[in-house]
Amino acid sequence: MTQPRRVALIGLLAAGRSGVPRYTAALVRALDAVSGEFPELELQLIATPTALDALGPLHFDVGIVGRGLGNPDAGPRRLLAEQVAARSARADLLHFFDLTGPVLAPGRRFVATLHDASGTDGRQRLRFGYKRFLQPWALRHAASIVSVSAFSRDQAVLRLGADARRITVVHSGPGLEPPPDASRGEGDYLLYVGDLSRHKNLMFLVDVVERVAGVRLVLAGRPGAGYSELAGRIAASPAQVRVVADPADHDIERLYRSAIATVLPSRYEGFGFTPLEAMARDCPVLASDIPAVREVSGDGARLLPLDDAAAWVDAIRDVTSNERARADLRACGRETVRRYSWQRTARELCNVFRTVP
């Protein structure tokens, strides 16, 4: 009888709260749920104690790393703990939930995950500068790359010289999943959820909201590159803009459920959880018409020309004043989000593990 292929899931990222950590945590839970469908695979999770606490009860065989490294859940210590895990894991194949790999054990076979190919564009170079080395290295050395969208795959080919034949598109699940019994509230604000960073185009959004009388805006996310300029712009604005910095999951849940609409003015996304999270909560979505959002959201969102202030002003006026427009967007959103599930993502990823040479 053929022995199952042992796959070590390097899941340290699950301790965080931004987009990739959320992806990691949700996908680990889904892999745990579907792993019994794949007897040819033997999955093991390697994580820190903090990550395991965040994930909750699991059936996986679990390995713990990071003890003695201070706080190994973020920054250079996490990268070091991942390398320790990669060197010591008893596995035939390693899986990383981001575009990285075992640089200290380069002979090990691994699968890496491509979320976007933007590198450090518009971000804090000191914090994200390691990607300038790790992303190209992982693309060259991985046995297979999983890309969360066709757009990210194509950008990796164009910008980083990746081999498209070695990249499999496995769409992400729908972001933060809603509790089954929650209902919508009755708020009076537009909501943005995501990094509070320059590349998210939030200065433009504040400019637009100033042109629509009586509309409030809530920005919920983690401050990033360019946040000080954004904060100054908000302080000087006549519009009603509130920032919810570093929101917990229950804060985001409450904000989605009471928003008139969710707005995503980004110039660049590799996948973009925000539209799907909003759609899953019956919240209408207005978003930039950019490739990844178009691919993922389809007809579920009202897509608007990038940086076209007049088009955004008209759309915001329509969605805030027209109940029929909101109802139509909710119906389209419900239809779109049905196509996504974390268990489907997990099954497709297990098929990659099964078939990678």
C-alpha positions in Angstrom: 0.0 0.0 0.0 1.3 3.4 -1.0 2.2 5.6 2.0 0.3 8.9 2.1 2.2 12.0 1.1 3.1 14.0 4.3 2.4 17.7 3.9 3.5 20.2 6.5 1.4 23.3 6.6 3.5 26.2 7.8 0.7 28.1 9.5 2.4 30.8 11.7 0.6 33.6 9.8 -2.7 32.5 11.4 -1.8 34.6 14.4 -2.4 37.9 12.6 -5.5 39.9 11.6 -4.7 41.4 8.2 -5.6 39.9 4.9 -3.1 37.1 4.5 -3.4 36.0 8.1 -7.2 35.9 7.8 -6.7 33.8 4.6 -4.4 31.5 6.5 -6.6 31.0 9.5 -9.8 30.4 7.4 -8.0 28.0 5.0 -6.4 26.0 7.8 -9.8 25.4 9.4 -11.3 24.4 6.1 -8.4 22.0 5.4 -9.0 20.5 8.8 -12.6 19.9 7.9 -12.0 18.3 4.4 -8.7 16.5 5.1 -10.5 13.2 5.7 -11.6 13.2 2.0 -8.0 12.8 0.9 -6.6 9.5 2.3 -3.6 9.9 0.0 -2.5 13.0 2.1 -1.3 13.2 5.7 -1.6 16.9 6.7 0.3 18.3 9.7 0.0 21.9 10.9 3.1 23.8 12.2 2.3 26.9 14.1 3.1 29.1 17.2 1.0 28.8 20.4 -0.6 32.1 19.6 -1.6 31.0 16.1 -3.1 27.7 17.5 -5.1 29.7 20.1 -6.5 31.9 17.2 -7.4 28.8 15.1 -9.4 27.0 17.9 -9.9 23.2 18.1 -8.4 21.2 15.2 -8.1 17.5 14.3 -4.7 18.0 12.7 -1.5 16.6 14.0 0.2 19.8 15.3 3.8 20.8 15.7 4.7 23.9 17.7 7.5 26.3 16.9 8.7 29.7 18.1 9.4 29.0 21.8 12.5 31.0 22.8 12.2 33.5 20.0 10.4 36.2 21.9 7.3 37.1 19.9 7.5 34.8 16.8 4.1 35.8 15.4 5.2 38.8 13.3 8.2 40.5 11.7 11.7 39.0 11.5 11.0 36.5 14.3 8.1 35.0 12.4 10.3 34.6 9.3 13.0 32.9 11.4 10.4 30.6 13.1 9.1 29.6 9.6 12.6 28.8 8.5 13.2 26.7 11.6 9.9 24.9 11.0 10.8 24.3 7.3 14.1 22.7 8.2 12.8 20.4 11.0 9.4 19.3 9.6 9.1 15.6 8.9 7.3 15.9 5.6 7.5 15.2 1.9 6.1 18.6 1.0 5.9 21.9 2.7 3.1 24.4 2.2 3.4 28.2 2.8 0.4 30.4 2.9 2.3 33.4 1.5 4.9 33.7 -1.3 7.9 32.5 0.6 9.8 29.3 1.1 12.5 27.4 2.9 15.6 29.5 2.0 17.6 27.8 4.7 16.6 24.4 3.4 16.5 25.0 -0.3 16.4 21.3 -1.2 13.0 20.8 0.3 10.0 20.6 -2.0 7.3 23.2 -1.3 4.2 24.9 -2.5 3.8 28.7 -2.0 0.9 31.0 -2.2 0.8 34.1 -4.4 -1.6 36.8 -3.2 -0.3 39.6 -5.3 2.8 40.6 -7.2 3.0 44.2 -6.1 6.0 43.6 -3.9 6.6 46.8 -1.9 4.7 49.2 -4.2 3.0 51.8 -2.0 4.0 50.1 1.2 6.5 50.5 4.0 9.7 49.4 2.4 11.5 48.6 5.6 8.6 46.4 6.8 8.0 44.7 3.4 11.4 44.9 1.8 12.2 41.2 2.4 9.6 40.4 -0.3 12.0 41.9 -3.0 14.2 38.8 -2.3 11.7 36.1 -1.1 9.0 36.5 -3.8 11.3 35.9 -6.8 13.2 33.2 -4.9 10.0 31.3 -4.1 8.7 31.7 -7.7 11.9 30.1 -9.0 12.2 27.3 -6.5 8.7 26.2 -5.6 7.5 22.8 -6.9 4.2 24.6 -7.5 2.6 28.0 -6.9 -1.0 28.6 -5.9 -2.4 32.0 -7.0 -5.5 33.4 -5.4 -6.6 35.0 -8.7 -5.8 34.8 -12.4 -4.8 38.5 -12.3 -2.2 37.8 -9.6 -0.8 34.9 -11.8 -0.6 37.1 -14.8 1.1 39.9 -12.9 3.7 37.5 -11.5 4.5 36.4 -15.0 4.7 40.0 -16.3 6.5 41.6 -13.3 8.5 38.8 -11.7 9.2 36.5 -14.7 7.2 33.6 -13.2 6.5 30.5 -15.3 2.7 30.4 -15.8 2.8 26.6 -16.3 3.8 26.1 -12.7 1.0 28.3 -11.3 -2.4 27.0 -10.4 -5.3 29.5 -9.8 -7.2 28.5 -6.6 -9.6 31.3 -5.7 -9.6 32.3 -2.1 -12.7 31.7 0.0 -15.0 34.6 0.9 -13.0 36.2 3.6 -14.4 36.6 7.1 -17.4 34.3 7.2 -20.6 35.6 8.8 -22.2 34.0 11.9 -25.3 32.1 10.8 -27.8 33.9 12.9 -26.8 37.6 12.5 -29.2 40.1 10.9 -28.7 43.4 9.2 -28.8 46.7 11.1 -29.9 50.2 9.9 -26.8 52.4 9.7 -26.3 55.7 7.8 -22.7 55.4 6.7 -20.5 54.2 3.9 -17.9 51.6 4.9 -14.3 50.9 3.8 -12.6 47.8 5.2 -8.9 47.2 4.5 -5.4 48.6 5.0 -5.3 52.3 5.7 -2.5 52.7 3.2 -1.6 54.9 0.3 -2.2 52.3 -2.4 -5.8 51.9 -1.3 -6.7 55.3 -2.7 -8.4 56.6 0.4 -7.5 60.3 -0.2 -9.6 60.1 -3.3 -12.5 58.5 -1.4 -12.5 61.4 1.1 -12.5 63.9 -1.8 -15.5 62.1 -3.3 -17.5 61.9 0.0 -17.0 65.7 0.5 -19.1 66.2 -2.7 -22.1 64.2 -1.4 -24.1 66.1 1.2 -25.1 64.2 4.4 -23.0 61.1 3.8 -20.8 59.7 6.6 -17.8 57.5 5.9 -16.2 54.9 8.2 -12.7 53.7 7.5 -11.8 50.4 9.3 -8.4 48.8 9.0 -4.7 48.8 10.0 -2.8 52.0 9.5 0.0 51.6 6.9 2.2 53.6 4.6 0.8 57.1 4.0 -1.6 57.0 7.0 -0.3 60.2 8.6 -1.1 62.1 5.4 -4.6 60.5 5.4 -5.2 61.4 9.0 -4.2 65.0 8.3 -6.6 65.1 5.3 -9.4 63.7 7.4 -8.8 66.3 10.2 -9.1 69.1 7.7 -12.1 67.7 5.9 -15.6 69.1 6.3 -17.0 65.6 5.7 -17.9 63.2 8.5 -15.2 60.6 8.4 -14.4 58.2 11.3 -11.5 55.9 11.5 -11.7 52.5 13.3 -8.0 51.4 13.6 -7.1 47.8 14.0 -10.6 46.5 14.3 -11.4 43.1 15.8 -13.5 40.6 13.8 -16.6 41.5 15.8 -16.1 45.2 15.0 -15.9 44.4 11.3 -19.0 42.2 11.5 -21.0 44.9 13.1 -19.8 47.6 10.7 -20.7 45.5 7.6 -24.1 44.7 8.9 -25.1 48.4 9.5 -23.5 50.1 6.5 -25.5 51.5 3.7 -22.9 50.2 1.3 -19.3 49.1 1.3 -16.8 51.1 -0.9 -13.5 49.9 -2.3 -11.6 52.6 -4.3 -8.3 50.7 -4.5 -5.9 51.1 -7.4 -4.6 47.6 -6.9 -5.8 44.3 -5.4 -4.5 40.8 -5.8 -7.9 39.3 -4.8 -9.8 41.5 -2.4 -11.8 40.0 0.5 -13.8 43.2 1.1 -16.5 42.9 -1.7 -17.2 39.2 -0.9 -17.4 39.8 2.9 -19.9 42.7 2.3 -21.9 40.6 -0.2 -22.2 37.8 2.4 -23.8 40.2 4.8 -26.3 41.7 2.2 -24.3 44.9 2.0 -24.2 46.6 -1.4 -20.7 47.1 -2.9 -19.2 50.0 -5.0 -15.7 49.2 -6.1 -13.0 50.3 -8.5 -13.2 48.5 -11.9 -9.7 46.9 -11.6 -8.8 43.4 -12.9 -8.8 41.4 -9.7 -12.0 43.0 -8.3 -13.7 42.4 -11.7 -12.6 38.8 -11.7 -13.7 38.1 -8.2 -16.8 40.2 -7.8 -18.3 40.0 -11.3 -21.8 41.3 -11.4 -22.1 41.3 -7.6 -20.6 44.8 -7.2 -21.2 48.1 -9.1 -17.8 48.6 -10.7 -16.7 52.2 -11.3 -13.9 53.8 -13.3 -10.7 54.2 -11.3 -10.2 57.7 -10.1 -13.4 59.0 -11.9 -14.7 61.3 -9.2 -17.9 62.2 -11.0 -18.8 58.5 -11.5 -18.2 57.8 -7.9 -20.2 60.8 -6.7 -23.2 59.7 -8.9 -22.9 56.1 -7.7 -22.8 57.1 -4.0 -25.8 59.4 -4.4 -27.7 56.6 -6.1 -26.9 53.9 -3.6 -27.6 56.1 -0.6 -30.9 57.5 -1.8 -32.4 54.6 -3.9 -33.7 51.6 -2.1 -34.3 49.7 -5.4 -30.6 50.2 -6.4 -29.5 48.8 -3.0 -31.9 45.8 -3.3 -30.6 45.0 -6.8 -27.0 45.1 -5.6 -27.8 42.9 -2.6 -29.5 40.3 -4.9 -26.5 40.3 -7.3 -24.1 40.1 -4.4 -25.9 37.1 -2.9 -25.6 35.3 -6.2 -21.9 36.1 -6.6 -20.8 35.1 -3.1 -22.5 31.6 -3.4 -19.7 30.7 -5.8 -17.1 30.9 -3.0 -16.4 28.7 0.0 -13.4 28.0 2.1 -14.0 24.3 1.8 -14.0 24.5 -2.0 -10.6 26.3 -1.7 -9.3 23.7 0.6 -10.3 20.8 -1.7 -8.7 22.5 -4.7 -5.5 23.0 -2.6 -5.4 19.4 -1.6 -5.7 18.4 -5.3 -2.5 20.5 -5.8 -0.8 18.6 -3.0 -1.8 15.3 -4.5 -0.6 16.1 -8.1 2.5 18.2 -7.6 5.5 16.2 -8.9 
